Amino acid sequence: MLKRPLTAVLSMGIVSLSSFFTTLATEIPDELVLGFRNPPDVARPAAYWCWMNGYVDVPQALCELRQFREKGLSGLYVFDIGARDPDKVIPAGPAFMSREWVRQLVPLLSKAKEMGMEIGLITSSSWNAGGPWVTPEYGAMGLFTTQISCEGPGTFEAIIPQPELPPAAYKHPGGLPPIYRDIAVLALPADTVYDRPTFVFQLAPPGRYLVDHVILCNTESEDASKTGPLHRFVKGFAVYLSDTNDAPDAFRLVVKGELQPTTEPQRFDFPATHARYVKLELLSKHNPRESRWELGEFELCTPQGNNVVSRMVNGGSRTGAALVRFTTQWKTSGPWSADCIHDGVRNGPRNSWASAEEPPVVIASPTQVIDLTDRLGPDGKLRWEVPAGKWRIIRFGYGNTGQQLVLPSPNSAGWAIDHFNPAATDWHFRHILEPLIDELGPLDQTALKQLYVCSYELRGATWTPKLLEEFQRRRGYDMKPFLPVLLGCIMTDEATTRRFIRDYETTLSDLIVDAFYGRATEICHKHGLKLCAEAGGPGLPLHPVPVDALKAQGAIDIPRGEFWVDEHIWVVKETACAAQIYGKPMVDMEAFTSWRHWQDGPAELKPIADRAFCEGANHFTFHTAAHRPAQAKLPGWVYTAGTHFSPSIAWWPLAGGFVEYIARCSFLLQQGEPVTDVCYYYGDRGFNFVMPKSIDPELGFGYDYTVTDTKALLERAFVHNGRVCFAPEHEGTPVLVLPPGSEIRPDVMEKLASLIEAGATVVGEKPQKSPSLTDYPGCDEKVTAIADRIWGENPSASGQRTYGAGHVFWGMPLKEVLQHLGIPPDVVVHTAEGASIDYVHRRTPAVHIYFFWNRLPRWENLVARIRTESGTPEIWDPVTGKRTKLAAFRQTAEGMEVALSLPPLGTLFVLVPRQGKNPPETDAVVGVLQDGKDLLFTPSTGKPPVQIELGDDGSLRVRCETPGEYQLVLASGRRISFMATPVQHEKLTGAWQVEFPPGWGAPEKTTFQELISWTDHPEPGIRYFSGVATYCKTFQIGEISPHQRVFIDLGEVRFVAEVMVNGHWVGNLWTPPYELDITEAVRNGENELVVRVANDWSNRLTGDAREPQFGTFTYTNIKHALAWRVPWKEAPLHRSGLLGPVTVRIVTPVNFLTKGHEGTRRE
């Protein structure tokens, strides 16, 4: 039995601490306090509500709506999608957006409005944008060619065959024939060819590495009897590195070598060099009689052996290095395509690259390209008097690709639209909105608030009917002579070729932003709706999205990124940057996408959420929540990808704490603006993306950053108080950093000049040229002229210069620039060895909001110095919702130091009111000494040795882990000695009564003689149990004293628990530490403890597959636990249940009371 000692008064007399406590009246706005206590709907998560195969059981769906709302979700996105259904048991619903389909939606919208929920609609059955209504006129288009070689002088007269369209183009769901239209017929002089296959790669995220060797692998051909033993082996090669950008003059040769005629990996070393880009050139062959080249793999490695040019990363995710440019490939995808040269497989015909039969042509000038379009007859016959020399005739045309929706419901198959054609966008949204309006009337009067567009995931050579006209209008020159560049040809030289490619990519990006994202947003606004979209990355190598990601995210109402549980797909920082520079308050995430089915509980998901929060996310949309019709057994019919979060998951009854955690974090992180010290301008690359958050080596930890695109810089950026701002209500960023390299557009240069003249600080080397052919060469002259005014005509390698009210720095580390400006790091953490901490900081006019995350599964007791005005900080715990005034902090010349204790993988908010010019004086706690050693401001691991809290009555409560004599040190210099008594522990041993729900294979009541994992139990029904079980036990508490605190520590819980003491609910435990304060619920004598524990469905699904003789209790269409790799029978069992040890702890804090009380005493 645990006994509580009676009050004992120390003999130190009365010590007044009133000068400290009177300063602690909160200055944090009431709306923050109330919003944290009960987060509003704008902060509460939503979910993708998947209607598998388009089938919905309306009465059951109405029930699910109520369950979602009761659990704390604010909205759902209806997602009509097909099912992977090997058993063919899932019924097919009506066609997406048919009258029958829409009528199913009507009562659900009515119920949602009644409950205050918002509904979004995903605008296609699965993805991409499209549907059965897409006719060939509006379908996705590609560029296709036919090439013929000839030699003059002489007469050429022959049929140039129409370029071949993909087989899918002839498979329109409605049986309609594909569209084909000619673009041009061009003749190119072919006397000079570029027979040096070249590949340019952008290194894997975070993008810059120290590298010192390459590995190349030759590959065997498919038919050695034709090629001989030398196959098509590469012999000579050269490798070039760039630490700035992919401009030809940025690369420097690092190694030139020859491969032996073998398929074994061959390594070539060079001096360690930093790089962001690498260029590989193939120079010669072992078998020159073969026209084609072949290579198995190219690797670029760090000194530690990490390959940073592979498109694959650990775990098999295709999110590594990007192949940004190449000159030739035999196939456009799959085996022998250029993608295979860095796919992580070193050789073999299915995983190797091969060149085209003929090398690309080098064209000296666009004027050498002869336009033969008007000589092509209706039958494809061309007659032409060929000039002397070798020529290549290319017939360019566009037509349907036949790319379909990826996984539509059975009655909803259709083509994807041409995203670059505004008429196609109009057509598509007409078929979404008109059926809704017909059934619902004005949409702004319903619960339907958003339309959602999934990520763009089409592939192939993109075209749209008006591309030539749009290119001329936007870039100012004729694209037609440059068409051969899209096939790998060189125009004039490598630099000119690259400029055109940039102009082509920029035009495509502008078109998809204007014709699709911008146009769709306008359409939504006409009907009182908002457009939400995954309009950005991740880009290559995963998805070749033809877009400037920040510009696209800025064109819509709600930018949405995504993050995965088990893949390296992480589009968070990009989305946060877009929201910041375009003034959008919400940074929404498609959250927790994975191939893991029922594998993870909230403790596993929390660190993934916390990483997203630290990158700037502030709203989550769960991927996914499948609708489960009444006839479907648990866990039900679900989408191929998870993470599943719906009323059908086993831990749903106990999921409330996790939802509230996400909502509390989201609410605070939606306030104000992010605090960033550096704004990177990422330049004009056409297709442009922001990599996941990383620490710039030039900055180090403690400086956060944002990224801007050209549009926001030109149209939104202004200077206020020497800072670059993108919104009038924001305080802005002190430093703007130019992209590596020397390329800036003339209009951007003019904007930079105006910003610097107004007081901005810009860091970057002097620009020398434009990246574009628009107005070339005059564009370069304009850039140089403006740069001369700002940087000077012949600047030194490093320096600074004043221009107007601002400054420009170059050749200096960023951290040195910030220090020169008097800007210390925003956060400095002092930790025990090996710690890993991340943070994010937002500010409002009234308060600073810091979010700290411990990235390791151990306690971290740290000291954080935050760059903030002096105010009285508070700790807000997003797990419990508890707010605590922080007593332990101290002021330094560079900011405020606070002592924080973060549990394993734990998080805390630190809020500091902005005090203005006259902050109050405080007598804060600046140390707690034992044997002369400070325990409070000394970093350590393990449970915190001392904890200090301020009670609502103004008392200062000190809890010490070990007994003994201590000294409390105040900022004024006062020291107060006190004694701490031992913490009382009682481990709850012996039997536990455990109850399982009926009908799930486990006994309804049983006794556990000791706490073990269900998976270790001999009874199969318990070993494989999934669901919620209830543990019951009694324990004794002795005499109760009102000032002691009683805690219960459950030890370990898998996956989530709910605790009741004497019939009182005391808390939900889902993340370490599994501990609750049960003081208000316990009583003297016997106490009843009830713990409900839930896991997920994986164990029961595995049991049904392994030992069906004991019964089959579950059904799902998903046959594997981990994507397509691990069938249920082989899935590992997850430790489950209350694992303990369960301990009751009584803590006797030392309370320091203000004047008017009995004195300083221990109770």
Secondary structure, DSSP 8 states (H G I E B T S, - for coil): -B-----B--TT-----HHHHTT-S--S-HHHHHHHHS--GGGS-EEEEEEETT---HHHHHHHHHHHHHHT--EEEEEEE----TT--S-----TTSHHHHHHHHHHHHHHHHHT-EEEEESSSSSSSEETT--GGGB-EEEEEEEEEEEEEEEEEEE-------GGGG--TT-----EEEEEEEEEE-SSB--S-EEEEE-STT--EEEEEEEEE----S-HHHH-TTTT-B-EEEEEEESS-S-GGG-EEEEEEE--SSSS-EEEEEEEEEESEEEEEE--BS-TT-S--EE-EEEEE-TT--BSS-S-BTTTBS-S-EEEEES--SSSSSTBSGGGGGSS--SSGGG-EE--SS--BEES-GGG-EE-GGGB-TTSEEEEEEEEEEEEEEEEEEEE---B-SS--TT---EEB-TT-HHHHHHHHHHHHHHHHHHHSSGGGSSEEEEEE------SSEE-TTHHHHHHHHHSS--GGGGGGGGT-EESSHHHHHHHHHHHHHHHHHHIIIIIIIHHHHHHHHTT-EEEE--S---TTT----SBHHHHHHTSSEEEEEEESSS--EESHHHHHHHHHTT-S--EEEEEEBSBSS---HHHHHHHHHHHHHHT--EEEEEEEE---TTS-SEE---SSB---STTSTTGGG-HHHHHHHHHHHHHHTSSEE--SEEEE----SSB--------TTT-TT--EEEE-HHHHHHT-EEETTEEESSTT---BSEEE--SSSB--HHHHHHHHHHHHTT-EEES----B-SS-TTTTHHHHHHHHHHHHHH-SS--SSEEEEETTEEEEESS-HHHHHHHTT---SEEEE-STT--EEEEEEE-SSEEEEEEEE-SSS-EEEEEEE---S---EEE-TTT--EEE--BEEEETTEEEEEEEE-TT-EEEEEEE--TT-------EEEEEETTEESSSS-EESS-SEEEEE-TTS-EEEEESS-EEEEEEETTS-EEEEEE---EEEE--S-EEEE--TTSSS-SEEEESS---GGG-SSHHHHT--SEEEEEEEEEE-S--TT-EEEEE-BEEESEEEEEETTEEEEEE-SSS-EEE-TTT--SEEEEEEEEEE--THHHHHHHHH-GGG----EES--EEETTTEEGGG------EEEE--EEEEE--EEE--TTSS-SEE-
